[in-house]
Amino acid sequence: MVNSDKLVGAIFSRGFNKSTFAEKLGKCNSWLSGRLKNKNFTLAEADEIVKTLNLSSAEATAIFFAQFVA
């Protein structure tokens, strides 16, 4: 499960809003909204998000693997 709040924070801190970020990924806004609501991304989508936002390993772990980190 994805920590949607942290992901949205990372999106905004990089100067995007949800709509412009979805566009950057080549997706529509409803795709991103649905993924954030369901807190579910494929590994390929997560990898693309990490690269697009230039997330550090710690940031990516906190966003995509938070439930596994103590």
N, C-alpha and C positions, 0 to 999 in steps of 0.2 A: 504494500500500500504506500501511496505517495503522500508526503506531507504537503498538501495543496497550499497551505498558508505560506510555507517557506518558499515554495516554487513561485507563487505569485509575487512574493517579496523580492525574489531574485530577478524576476521579469521586470518589475518596476524599477529596481535599483540599477538595472542596465539601460534604462531609458525607454523601455517599451511599455505599452499597455497591452492588455490581453489580445486585442484585435490586431495590432501591428506585429506582435510576436507570432501570432498564428500565421499571418501573411508571410513573415520571414521564414517560417517553416514550410511554406507552400500549402498551408491548410486553411480551412475556413474557421471563423470565430466559433461557430457552433461545435466544431470538432474539439477545440481546446476546452470550451466550457463543459462539454460532456465528459472529457477525460478528467478534468479537475473535479467535477462533481462525483464521478465514480472512483476517483483516486487510483486510476489504473492506466498505465502506459506500457507498451511493449518495450522490450529491451532496445530494439532499434530506435524507437521514438525517444526513449530516455537518453540514449547515446547522442542522438541528434540535438536534443535539448541541452545536454551538457556541453557539447561543442559550440552550439550557437551562443549560449550564454557565457561561455568560457568559465565554467564553474571549476573550482578547485576540487580535489578529491574529497576533502572534508565537507564542502558544500553539497556535492553530489550525494555523498553518503547520508547526510542529514536529511536530504529531500527524498531520496528514493529508497533508503534502507533504514529509516529512523526506527521502525519497530524492531529491528534486529540489533540495534546498538543499545547497550546498557547505559 
